[in-house]
Amino acid sequence: MEQTIKYIAISDLVLWTENPRDPIDVDATDQDVVNRAILDQNAKWNLKRLAKEMGDFYDFSELPTVVYIKNKPVVYDGNRRIILAKIKHKLVSIGNYQINVPDIPAQIPCNVCAERIALQNVYRKHAESGSWDPLERDIFLHKFIGENKSHYLIFDESTNGYISSHPELNKGFVRKEVLNDKNLSDLGFSFEEDRMLSAHSKDELIILLNDILNKVSEKKISTRSNRGDILGVLDTRTKDIINKNKSAKHRIIDDLGNASSLPQHSSIIHTNGLNKRTKRVKSNNIVLFGGPLYLKSGDINNLYRDICEIYDYYEKNKIKFSNSFLSIVRMSLRLLCESASKDLGNSKIDNYISAYSKEAKSRLSQDAKTFLSNLNVSDNTLPQLLHTGAHDYSASRLYEQTIGVSILLGAILSISHGKK
């Protein structure tokens, strides 16, 4: 049979690392997935809300969908419920995370089926119900159903994640009415297999992307305003670029760098023509570790100095590195934290962080506190953020969050290992 109901122990169930909600490294463990769900950087998991919705007990009418992969029962649908079950039975660690989990039996009935059936069930429940965003849907169709990549997905990949880095663009109406094939062609883009080409230079492309983002963010184009007319609402300078390059040869797009922090070239002029939005500038305080640390001599100071030297070289020679380099920085921050923790006799970084985080936060400037708050970097999330840094997750490549992690860690190190 392609489907059957089978009771499986919670301890045997394996969380799906390729869950379209928030895919991570295929070799990640259940603990890695739980860390990711607790961190919930993109508000995809909402574990506390699910636990509250479940009430006092586990509902057997909602069966997890399970596929046996290499003799292991992998949960294709129902991962959030199984995470709660693993938390309930203390099969994973949640650090300082607080959550009230309903009663869940140690064994539960599961819908065990062939992978083909499981994928159909997952697609029907999530893609067609609207619980996935457009990129998640397109990625699933390509990766698991075998469809060709959509131009919307290729656009995101070719611009180093410009859509996925800006949720305003990862909307159904943007996919259908703003970044559709006709508009992309009119904007100066074309496609060859899984690559996007452009008639514009790198600087021109950044101006164009930021102008599109600004117009969507400010609802100058929406389901109610200028519907589908992206060309009509763009700034004059952007239109001039498009018109100038209409006959230009299309080329493969150069590396744009970190899509989440592209320079904002265009200022927005309000309709009265008098007030201009201030150009975004990089805060002088947003630097690795929040600035130089003055640590007592020893292995911790040596490691800290080595990380700074490597990072300084990266900053001066970014053109030589891919975006994946920030994963190395994140791994080094975890190593530094673990080393400092062990130096003080703590076997777990959670204990080390909780011992110094309150005083560390009190020493930060208000700007630094606001910066960390916006990035969800706190004493509660720092262990998970450092843990994800030990793996090649896409979250590990987020530039500003990596800086945020280093700032809070730096404040802690200044207390635990600072010069007296």
C-alpha positions as a Markdown table, in Angstrom:
| # | Residue | x | y | z |
|---|---|---|---|---|
| 1 | Met | 0.0 | 0.0 | 0.0 |
| 2 | Glu | 1.1 | 3.6 | -0.7 |
| 3 | Gln | -0.5 | 4.8 | 2.6 |
| 4 | Thr | -0.9 | 3.2 | 5.9 |
| 5 | Ile | -1.4 | 4.3 | 9.5 |
| 6 | Lys | 1.4 | 3.3 | 11.9 |
| 7 | Tyr | 2.2 | 4.2 | 15.5 |
| 8 | Ile | 5.7 | 5.6 | 15.7 |
| 9 | Ala | 7.7 | 6.7 | 18.8 |
| 10 | Ile | 8.4 | 10.4 | 18.9 |
| 11 | Ser | 12.0 | 9.6 | 19.6 |
| 12 | Asp | 12.3 | 7.7 | 16.3 |
| 13 | Leu | 10.7 | 10.4 | 14.1 |
| 14 | Val | 13.2 | 12.6 | 12.2 |
| 15 | Leu | 12.4 | 16.2 | 11.4 |
| 16 | Trp | 12.6 | 17.1 | 7.7 |
| 17 | Thr | 15.6 | 19.4 | 7.0 |
| 18 | Glu | 14.3 | 20.3 | 3.5 |
| 19 | Asn | 11.0 | 21.6 | 4.8 |
| 20 | Pro | 10.0 | 24.4 | 2.4 |
| 21 | Arg | 9.0 | 26.5 | 5.4 |
| 22 | Asp | 12.7 | 27.0 | 6.4 |
| 23 | Pro | 15.1 | 24.6 | 4.7 |
| 24 | Ile | 18.5 | 24.0 | 6.2 |
| 25 | Asp | 21.6 | 21.8 | 5.7 |
| 26 | Val | 20.6 | 18.3 | 4.7 |
| 27 | Asp | 22.9 | 16.9 | 7.3 |
| 28 | Ala | 21.4 | 18.9 | 10.1 |
| 29 | Thr | 20.1 | 17.1 | 13.2 |
| 30 | Asp | 16.8 | 17.4 | 15.0 |
| 31 | Gln | 18.4 | 19.8 | 17.4 |
| 32 | Asp | 19.5 | 22.0 | 14.5 |
| 33 | Val | 16.0 | 22.1 | 13.2 |
| 34 | Val | 14.6 | 22.9 | 16.6 |
| 35 | Asn | 17.2 | 25.7 | 17.1 |
| 36 | Arg | 16.1 | 27.2 | 13.8 |
| 37 | Ala | 12.4 | 27.0 | 14.7 |
| 38 | Ile | 13.0 | 28.6 | 18.1 |
| 39 | Leu | 15.0 | 31.4 | 16.5 |
| 40 | Asp | 12.3 | 31.8 | 13.9 |
| 41 | Gln | 14.0 | 34.6 | 12.2 |
| 42 | Asn | 11.5 | 34.9 | 9.4 |
| 43 | Ala | 8.4 | 34.1 | 11.6 |
| 44 | Lys | 7.7 | 30.8 | 9.8 |
| 45 | Trp | 7.4 | 28.5 | 12.8 |
| 46 | Asn | 5.3 | 30.3 | 15.4 |
| 47 | Leu | 5.7 | 27.4 | 17.9 |
| 48 | Lys | 4.1 | 29.2 | 20.9 |
| 49 | Arg | 1.0 | 30.1 | 18.9 |
| 50 | Leu | 0.7 | 26.5 | 17.7 |
| 51 | Ala | 1.1 | 25.2 | 21.2 |
| 52 | Lys | -1.7 | 27.5 | 22.4 |
| 53 | Glu | -3.9 | 26.5 | 19.5 |
| 54 | Met | -3.5 | 22.8 | 20.3 |
| 55 | Gly | -5.1 | 23.2 | 23.7 |
| 56 | Asp | -4.6 | 20.7 | 26.4 |
| 57 | Phe | -3.9 | 17.6 | 24.4 |
| 58 | Tyr | -2.6 | 16.3 | 21.1 |
| 59 | Asp | -5.3 | 15.9 | 18.4 |
| 60 | Phe | -5.1 | 12.5 | 16.7 |
| 61 | Ser | -7.2 | 13.7 | 13.8 |
| 62 | Glu | -4.2 | 15.5 | 12.4 |
| 63 | Leu | -1.7 | 12.9 | 11.4 |
| 64 | Pro | 1.9 | 13.7 | 10.5 |
| 65 | Thr | 2.9 | 12.5 | 7.0 |
| 66 | Val | 5.9 | 10.3 | 7.2 |
| 67 | Val | 8.2 | 8.7 | 4.6 |
| 68 | Tyr | 10.8 | 6.1 | 5.4 |
| 69 | Ile | 14.2 | 7.3 | 4.0 |
| 70 | Lys | 17.1 | 4.9 | 4.5 |
| 71 | Asn | 14.9 | 3.1 | 7.1 |
| 72 | Lys | 14.4 | 6.3 | 9.1 |
| 73 | Pro | 10.8 | 7.8 | 9.5 |
| 74 | Val | 11.2 | 11.4 | 8.2 |
| 75 | Val | 8.3 | 13.8 | 8.9 |
| 76 | Tyr | 7.3 | 15.5 | 5.6 |
| 77 | Asp | 4.3 | 17.2 | 7.1 |
| 78 | Gly | 3.6 | 18.0 | 10.7 |
| 79 | Asn | 7.1 | 19.1 | 11.7 |
| 80 | Arg | 6.0 | 21.8 | 14.0 |
| 81 | Arg | 3.8 | 19.4 | 16.0 |
| 82 | Ile | 6.7 | 16.9 | 16.2 |
| 83 | Ile | 9.0 | 19.6 | 17.4 |
| 84 | Leu | 6.6 | 20.3 | 20.3 |
| 85 | Ala | 6.4 | 16.6 | 21.0 |
| 86 | Lys | 10.2 | 16.3 | 21.1 |
| 87 | Ile | 10.3 | 19.3 | 23.5 |
| 88 | Lys | 7.6 | 17.7 | 25.7 |
| 89 | His | 9.6 | 14.5 | 26.0 |
| 90 | Lys | 12.9 | 16.3 | 26.5 |
| 91 | Leu | 14.4 | 14.8 | 23.3 |
| 92 | Val | 15.9 | 18.2 | 22.3 |
| 93 | Ser | 17.3 | 21.2 | 24.3 |
| 94 | Ile | 15.6 | 24.6 | 24.2 |
| 95 | Gly | 17.9 | 26.5 | 26.5 |
| 96 | Asn | 16.1 | 29.5 | 28.1 |
| 97 | Tyr | 13.2 | 29.3 | 25.6 |
| 98 | Gln | 9.9 | 29.2 | 27.5 |
| 99 | Ile | 6.9 | 27.4 | 26.0 |
| 100 | Asn | 3.8 | 25.6 | 27.4 |
| 101 | Val | 3.4 | 22.3 | 25.4 |
| 102 | Pro | 0.2 | 20.2 | 25.7 |
| 103 | Asp | 0.2 | 16.6 | 26.6 |
| 104 | Ile | 1.5 | 14.5 | 23.8 |
| 105 | Pro | 1.9 | 10.6 | 23.9 |
| 106 | Ala | 5.3 | 9.0 | 23.5 |
| 107 | Gln | 3.9 | 7.2 | 20.4 |
| 108 | Ile | 1.5 | 8.7 | 17.9 |
| 109 | Pro | -0.3 | 7.5 | 14.7 |
| 110 | Cys | 1.3 | 8.7 | 11.5 |
| 111 | Asn | 0.3 | 8.5 | 7.8 |
| 112 | Val | 3.2 | 6.5 | 6.4 |
| 113 | Cys | 3.3 | 6.7 | 2.7 |
| 114 | Ala | 5.5 | 6.8 | -0.4 |
| 115 | Glu | 7.5 | 10.0 | -1.0 |
| 116 | Arg | 5.4 | 10.8 | -4.1 |
| 117 | Ile | 2.2 | 10.7 | -2.1 |
| 118 | Ala | 3.8 | 12.7 | 0.7 |
| 119 | Leu | 5.0 | 15.5 | -1.6 |
| 120 | Gln | 1.5 | 15.7 | -3.1 |
| 121 | Asn | 0.0 | 16.0 | 0.4 |
| 122 | Val | 2.5 | 18.7 | 1.4 |
| 123 | Tyr | 1.8 | 20.7 | -1.8 |
| 124 | Arg | -2.0 | 20.4 | -1.5 |
| 125 | Lys | -1.9 | 21.5 | 2.2 |
| 126 | His | 0.5 | 24.4 | 1.9 |
| 127 | Ala | 1.0 | 25.7 | -1.6 |
| 128 | Glu | -2.7 | 25.7 | -2.5 |
| 129 | Ser | -3.9 | 27.0 | 0.9 |
| 130 | Gly | -1.7 | 30.1 | 0.7 |
| 131 | Ser | 0.5 | 29.2 | 3.7 |
| 132 | Trp | 3.6 | 29.4 | 1.6 |
| 133 | Asp | 5.0 | 32.5 | 0.1 |
| 134 | Pro | 5.6 | 32.6 | -3.7 |
| 135 | Leu | 9.3 | 31.7 | -3.5 |
| 136 | Glu | 8.6 | 28.7 | -1.3 |
| 137 | Arg | 6.1 | 27.5 | -3.8 |
| 138 | Asp | 8.4 | 27.9 | -6.8 |
| 139 | Ile | 11.3 | 26.3 | -5.0 |
| 140 | Phe | 9.1 | 23.3 | -4.0 |
| 141 | Leu | 7.8 | 22.9 | -7.5 |
| 142 | His | 11.3 | 22.9 | -9.0 |
| 143 | Lys | 13.1 | 20.9 | -6.3 |
| 144 | Phe | 10.5 | 18.2 | -5.5 |
| 145 | Ile | 8.0 | 18.2 | -8.4 |
| 146 | Gly | 10.6 | 18.6 | -11.2 |
| 147 | Glu | 9.2 | 21.7 | -12.8 |
| 148 | Asn | 11.6 | 24.2 | -14.5 |
| 149 | Lys | 12.6 | 27.2 | -12.3 |
| 150 | Ser | 10.2 | 30.1 | -12.7 |
| 151 | His | 11.6 | 33.4 | -13.9 |
| 152 | Tyr | 10.6 | 34.8 | -10.5 |
| 153 | Leu | 12.9 | 32.3 | -8.8 |
| 154 | Ile | 15.7 | 32.9 | -11.3 |
| 155 | Phe | 15.4 | 36.6 | -10.6 |
| 156 | Asp | 15.9 | 36.0 | -6.9 |
| 157 | Glu | 18.9 | 33.8 | -7.4 |
| 158 | Ser | 20.5 | 36.1 | -10.0 |
| 159 | Thr | 20.2 | 39.1 | -7.7 |
| 160 | Asn | 21.7 | 37.3 | -4.7 |
| 161 | Gly | 18.3 | 36.9 | -3.0 |
| 162 | Tyr | 16.9 | 40.4 | -3.5 |
| 163 | Ile | 13.3 | 39.1 | -3.3 |
| 164 | Ser | 13.9 | 36.7 | -0.4 |
| 165 | Ser | 15.8 | 39.5 | 1.5 |
| 166 | His | 12.9 | 41.9 | 1.1 |
| 167 | Pro | 9.5 | 40.3 | 2.2 |
| 168 | Glu | 7.6 | 43.2 | 0.5 |
| 169 | Leu | 8.6 | 41.7 | -2.9 |
| 170 | Asn | 7.9 | 38.1 | -1.9 |
| 171 | Lys | 4.1 | 38.5 | -2.4 |
| 172 | Gly | 1.7 | 36.9 | -4.8 |
| 173 | Phe | 0.7 | 40.1 | -6.5 |
| 174 | Val | 4.4 | 41.1 | -7.0 |
| 175 | Arg | 5.1 | 37.8 | -8.7 |
| 176 | Lys | 2.0 | 38.0 | -10.9 |
| 177 | Glu | 1.8 | 41.7 | -11.7 |
| 178 | Val | 5.1 | 43.4 | -11.0 |
| 179 | Leu | 7.9 | 40.9 | -11.7 |
| 180 | Asn | 6.0 | 39.0 | -14.4 |
| 181 | Asp | 7.6 | 38.0 | -17.7 |
| 182 | Lys | 6.3 | 41.1 | -19.6 |
| 183 | Asn | 7.4 | 43.6 | -17.0 |
| 184 | Leu | 10.8 | 42.0 | -16.6 |
| 185 | Ser | 11.3 | 42.2 | -20.4 |
| 186 | Asp | 10.3 | 45.9 | -20.4 |
| 187 | Leu | 12.7 | 46.5 | -17.5 |
| 188 | Gly | 15.6 | 45.2 | -19.5 |
| 189 | Phe | 15.9 | 41.5 | -18.4 |
| 190 | Ser | 16.0 | 38.3 | -20.3 |
| 191 | Phe | 16.5 | 34.6 | -19.5 |
| 192 | Glu | 18.7 | 31.8 | -20.8 |
| 193 | Glu | 17.9 | 28.5 | -19.2 |
| 194 | Asp | 18.5 | 29.1 | -15.4 |
| 195 | Arg | 20.2 | 32.4 | -15.8 |
| 196 | Met | 19.0 | 36.0 | -15.9 |
| 197 | Leu | 20.6 | 38.5 | -18.2 |
| 198 | Ser | 20.4 | 42.3 | -18.0 |
| 199 | Ala | 21.1 | 45.3 | -20.3 |
| 200 | His | 22.2 | 47.3 | -17.3 |
| 201 | Ser | 25.5 | 47.9 | -15.5 |
| 202 | Lys | 25.8 | 46.8 | -11.9 |
| 203 | Asp | 25.3 | 50.4 | -10.6 |
| 204 | Glu | 22.3 | 50.9 | -12.9 |
| 205 | Leu | 20.8 | 47.6 | -11.8 |
| 206 | Ile | 21.1 | 48.5 | -8.1 |
| 207 | Ile | 19.2 | 51.8 | -8.8 |
| 208 | Leu | 16.5 | 49.9 | -10.7 |
| 209 | Leu | 16.1 | 47.2 | -8.0 |
| 210 | Asn | 15.9 | 49.8 | -5.2 |
| 211 | Asp | 13.4 | 51.9 | -7.1 |
| 212 | Ile | 11.1 | 48.8 | -7.6 |
| 213 | Leu | 11.5 | 48.0 | -3.9 |
| 214 | Asn | 10.7 | 51.6 | -2.8 |
| 215 | Lys | 7.5 | 51.7 | -5.0 |
| 216 | Val | 6.2 | 48.4 | -3.7 |
| 217 | Ser | 7.1 | 49.3 | -0.1 |
| 218 | Glu | 5.3 | 52.7 | -0.3 |
| 219 | Lys | 2.4 | 51.1 | -2.1 |
| 220 | Lys | 2.9 | 53.3 | -5.1 |
| 221 | Ile | 2.1 | 50.1 | -6.9 |
| 222 | Ser | -0.3 | 47.6 | -5.2 |
| 223 | Thr | -3.4 | 45.6 | -5.8 |
| 224 | Arg | -5.3 | 48.9 | -5.4 |
| 225 | Ser | -3.0 | 51.4 | -7.0 |
| 226 | Asn | -1.2 | 51.4 | -10.5 |
| 227 | Arg | -1.9 | 47.7 | -10.7 |
| 228 | Gly | 0.7 | 46.1 | -12.9 |
| 229 | Asp | 2.0 | 49.4 | -14.1 |
| 230 | Ile | 5.6 | 49.2 | -12.7 |
| 231 | Leu | 7.1 | 51.3 | -15.6 |
| 232 | Gly | 4.6 | 54.1 | -15.0 |
| 233 | Val | 5.6 | 54.6 | -11.4 |
| 234 | Leu | 9.3 | 54.4 | -11.5 |
| 235 | Asp | 11.5 | 57.5 | -11.0 |
| 236 | Thr | 12.6 | 59.5 | -14.0 |
| 237 | Arg | 16.2 | 58.5 | -13.5 |
| 238 | Thr | 15.3 | 54.8 | -13.6 |
| 239 | Lys | 13.2 | 55.3 | -16.7 |
| 240 | Asp | 16.1 | 57.1 | -18.4 |
| 241 | Ile | 18.4 | 54.1 | -17.6 |
| 242 | Ile | 15.8 | 51.7 | -19.1 |
| 243 | Asn | 15.4 | 53.8 | -22.2 |
| 244 | Lys | 19.1 | 54.3 | -22.6 |
| 245 | Asn | 19.8 | 50.5 | -22.6 |
| 246 | Lys | 16.9 | 49.3 | -24.7 |
| 247 | Ser | 19.3 | 48.4 | -27.5 |
| 248 | Ala | 22.2 | 47.3 | -25.3 |
| 249 | Lys | 23.5 | 43.8 | -25.3 |
| 250 | His | 22.2 | 41.6 | -22.5 |
| 251 | Arg | 24.9 | 40.2 | -20.2 |
| 252 | Ile | 24.9 | 37.8 | -17.2 |
| 253 | Ile | 24.4 | 39.8 | -14.1 |
| 254 | Asp | 27.6 | 40.5 | -12.1 |
| 255 | Asp | 27.7 | 39.7 | -8.4 |
| 256 | Leu | 25.7 | 42.3 | -6.6 |
| 257 | Gly | 27.0 | 41.5 | -3.1 |
| 258 | Asn | 24.7 | 41.0 | -0.1 |
| 259 | Ala | 21.2 | 41.6 | -1.4 |
| 260 | Ser | 19.9 | 42.4 | 2.0 |
| 261 | Ser | 22.2 | 45.4 | 2.3 |
| 262 | Leu | 22.6 | 46.9 | -1.2 |
| 263 | Pro | 23.3 | 50.6 | -1.1 |
| 264 | Gln | 20.2 | 52.7 | -1.5 |
| 265 | His | 21.0 | 55.0 | -4.3 |
| 266 | Ser | 17.6 | 56.6 | -4.9 |
| 267 | Ser | 16.1 | 59.1 | -2.6 |
| 268 | Ile | 12.3 | 59.3 | -2.6 |
| 269 | Ile | 10.7 | 62.7 | -3.3 |
| 270 | His | 7.2 | 63.1 | -1.8 |
| 271 | Thr | 4.4 | 64.5 | -3.9 |
| 272 | Asn | 4.8 | 68.0 | -2.5 |
| 273 | Gly | 8.3 | 68.1 | -3.9 |
| 274 | Leu | 9.7 | 69.6 | -0.8 |
| 275 | Asn | 10.6 | 66.8 | 1.6 |
| 276 | Lys | 13.2 | 64.2 | 0.6 |
| 277 | Arg | 13.8 | 61.0 | 2.5 |
| 278 | Thr | 17.2 | 60.9 | 4.1 |
| 279 | Lys | 19.6 | 58.6 | 2.4 |
| 280 | Arg | 20.5 | 55.5 | 4.3 |
| 281 | Val | 23.9 | 55.6 | 5.8 |
| 282 | Lys | 25.9 | 52.9 | 7.6 |
| 283 | Ser | 26.1 | 53.6 | 11.3 |
| 284 | Asn | 29.6 | 54.0 | 12.6 |
| 285 | Asn | 28.7 | 51.8 | 15.6 |
| 286 | Ile | 27.8 | 48.8 | 13.4 |
| 287 | Val | 31.2 | 47.2 | 13.3 |
| 288 | Leu | 32.5 | 43.8 | 14.3 |
| 289 | Phe | 32.3 | 43.3 | 18.1 |
| 290 | Gly | 30.9 | 46.9 | 18.3 |
| 291 | Gly | 34.5 | 48.2 | 18.2 |
| 292 | Pro | 37.9 | 47.1 | 19.7 |
| 293 | Leu | 37.8 | 44.9 | 22.8 |
| 294 | Tyr | 40.5 | 45.1 | 25.5 |
| 295 | Leu | 40.9 | 41.6 | 26.8 |
| 296 | Lys | 43.5 | 40.2 | 29.1 |
| 297 | Ser | 46.3 | 38.3 | 27.5 |
| 298 | Gly | 45.8 | 34.6 | 26.7 |
| 299 | Asp | 44.2 | 32.2 | 24.3 |
| 300 | Ile | 40.8 | 34.1 | 24.2 |
| 301 | Asn | 42.5 | 37.4 | 23.3 |
| 302 | Asn | 44.6 | 35.6 | 20.7 |
| 303 | Leu | 41.5 | 34.1 | 19.1 |
| 304 | Tyr | 39.6 | 37.4 | 19.2 |
| 305 | Arg | 42.6 | 39.2 | 17.5 |
| 306 | Asp | 42.8 | 36.5 | 14.9 |
| 307 | Ile | 39.1 | 36.8 | 14.0 |
| 308 | Cys | 39.5 | 40.6 | 13.7 |
| 309 | Glu | 42.5 | 40.2 | 11.4 |
| 310 | Ile | 40.7 | 37.8 | 9.2 |
| 311 | Tyr | 37.5 | 40.0 | 9.1 |
| 312 | Asp | 39.5 | 43.1 | 8.4 |
| 313 | Tyr | 41.2 | 41.4 | 5.4 |
| 314 | Tyr | 37.7 | 40.3 | 4.2 |
| 315 | Glu | 36.4 | 43.9 | 4.4 |
| 316 | Lys | 39.2 | 45.2 | 2.4 |
| 317 | Asn | 39.1 | 42.4 | -0.2 |
| 318 | Lys | 35.4 | 41.5 | -0.6 |
| 319 | Ile | 35.7 | 41.1 | -4.3 |
| 320 | Lys | 37.9 | 38.0 | -3.7 |
| 321 | Phe | 35.2 | 36.3 | -1.6 |
| 322 | Ser | 31.8 | 34.8 | -2.0 |
| 323 | Asn | 28.8 | 35.6 | 0.3 |
| 324 | Ser | 29.5 | 32.3 | 2.0 |
| 325 | Phe | 32.5 | 33.8 | 3.7 |
| 326 | Leu | 30.2 | 35.2 | 6.5 |
| 327 | Ser | 29.5 | 31.6 | 7.5 |
| 328 | Ile | 33.1 | 31.3 | 8.4 |
| 329 | Val | 32.9 | 34.4 | 10.5 |
| 330 | Arg | 29.8 | 33.0 | 12.3 |
| 331 | Met | 31.6 | 29.7 | 13.0 |
| 332 | Ser | 34.5 | 31.6 | 14.4 |
| 333 | Leu | 32.2 | 33.6 | 16.7 |
| 334 | Arg | 30.8 | 30.3 | 18.1 |
| 335 | Leu | 34.4 | 29.0 | 18.6 |
| 336 | Leu | 35.3 | 32.1 | 20.5 |
| 337 | Cys | 32.2 | 31.9 | 22.7 |
| 338 | Glu | 32.8 | 28.1 | 23.4 |
| 339 | Ser | 36.5 | 28.8 | 24.2 |
| 340 | Ala | 35.6 | 31.6 | 26.6 |
| 341 | Ser | 33.0 | 29.5 | 28.2 |
| 342 | Lys | 35.3 | 26.5 | 28.7 |
| 343 | Asp | 38.0 | 28.9 | 30.0 |
| 344 | Leu | 35.7 | 29.7 | 32.9 |
| 345 | Gly | 34.7 | 26.1 | 33.5 |
| 346 | Asn | 31.3 | 26.2 | 31.8 |
| 347 | Ser | 30.5 | 23.2 | 29.6 |
| 348 | Lys | 27.6 | 24.9 | 28.0 |
| 349 | Ile | 27.6 | 28.3 | 26.3 |
| 350 | Asp | 24.0 | 28.9 | 27.5 |
| 351 | Asn | 25.3 | 29.1 | 31.1 |
| 352 | Tyr | 28.1 | 31.4 | 30.1 |
| 353 | Ile | 25.9 | 33.7 | 28.2 |
| 354 | Ser | 23.2 | 33.9 | 30.9 |
| 355 | Ala | 25.8 | 34.7 | 33.5 |
| 356 | Tyr | 27.0 | 37.8 | 31.8 |
| 357 | Ser | 24.3 | 38.9 | 29.3 |
| 358 | Lys | 22.3 | 41.2 | 31.7 |
| 359 | Glu | 25.3 | 43.3 | 32.6 |
| 360 | Ala | 26.6 | 43.2 | 29.0 |
| 361 | Lys | 23.3 | 44.6 | 27.7 |
| 362 | Ser | 23.4 | 47.4 | 30.3 |
| 363 | Arg | 26.8 | 48.5 | 28.9 |
| 364 | Leu | 25.5 | 48.8 | 25.3 |
| 365 | Ser | 24.5 | 52.2 | 23.9 |
| 366 | Gln | 20.8 | 52.7 | 23.0 |
| 367 | Asp | 21.7 | 52.6 | 19.3 |
| 368 | Ala | 23.3 | 49.2 | 19.8 |
| 369 | Lys | 20.3 | 47.9 | 21.8 |
| 370 | Thr | 17.9 | 49.0 | 19.1 |
| 371 | Phe | 20.2 | 47.5 | 16.4 |
| 372 | Leu | 20.2 | 44.1 | 18.2 |
| 373 | Ser | 16.5 | 44.2 | 18.9 |
| 374 | Asn | 15.7 | 44.8 | 15.2 |
| 375 | Leu | 17.8 | 41.7 | 14.4 |
| 376 | Asn | 16.3 | 39.5 | 17.2 |
| 377 | Val | 19.7 | 39.2 | 18.9 |
| 378 | Ser | 19.3 | 38.8 | 22.6 |
| 379 | Asp | 20.5 | 36.6 | 25.5 |
| 380 | Asn | 17.7 | 34.2 | 24.7 |
| 381 | Thr | 18.5 | 33.9 | 21.0 |
| 382 | Leu | 22.3 | 34.2 | 21.1 |
| 383 | Pro | 22.9 | 30.5 | 21.8 |
| 384 | Gln | 20.8 | 29.5 | 18.8 |
| 385 | Leu | 22.3 | 32.1 | 16.6 |
| 386 | Leu | 25.8 | 30.9 | 17.5 |
| 387 | His | 24.7 | 27.3 | 16.9 |
| 388 | Thr | 23.4 | 28.0 | 13.4 |
| 389 | Gly | 26.8 | 29.6 | 12.7 |
| 390 | Ala | 28.4 | 26.1 | 13.0 |
| 391 | His | 26.6 | 25.1 | 9.8 |
| 392 | Asp | 26.4 | 26.4 | 6.3 |
| 393 | Tyr | 22.9 | 27.8 | 6.7 |
| 394 | Ser | 21.7 | 30.8 | 4.7 |
| 395 | Ala | 20.9 | 32.6 | 7.9 |
| 396 | Ser | 24.6 | 32.4 | 8.8 |
| 397 | Arg | 25.3 | 34.7 | 5.8 |
| 398 | Leu | 23.2 | 37.6 | 6.9 |
| 399 | Tyr | 25.7 | 40.4 | 7.3 |
| 400 | Glu | 24.0 | 42.6 | 9.8 |
| 401 | Gln | 22.9 | 39.8 | 12.1 |
| 402 | Thr | 26.5 | 38.5 | 12.1 |
| 403 | Ile | 27.6 | 41.9 | 13.3 |
| 404 | Gly | 24.8 | 41.9 | 15.9 |
| 405 | Val | 25.9 | 38.6 | 17.3 |
| 406 | Ser | 29.5 | 39.8 | 17.5 |
| 407 | Ile | 28.4 | 43.0 | 19.4 |
| 408 | Leu | 26.5 | 41.2 | 22.1 |
| 409 | Leu | 29.3 | 38.5 | 22.4 |
| 410 | Gly | 31.9 | 41.3 | 22.5 |
| 411 | Ala | 30.1 | 43.0 | 25.4 |
| 412 | Ile | 30.0 | 39.6 | 27.3 |
| 413 | Leu | 33.7 | 39.0 | 26.6 |
| 414 | Ser | 34.6 | 42.5 | 27.9 |
| 415 | Ile | 33.1 | 41.4 | 31.3 |
| 416 | Ser | 34.3 | 37.9 | 31.5 |
| 417 | His | 37.8 | 38.3 | 30.0 |
| 418 | Gly | 38.3 | 42.1 | 29.9 |
| 419 | Lys | 41.4 | 43.7 | 31.3 |
| 420 | Lys | 40.9 | 44.6 | 35.0 |
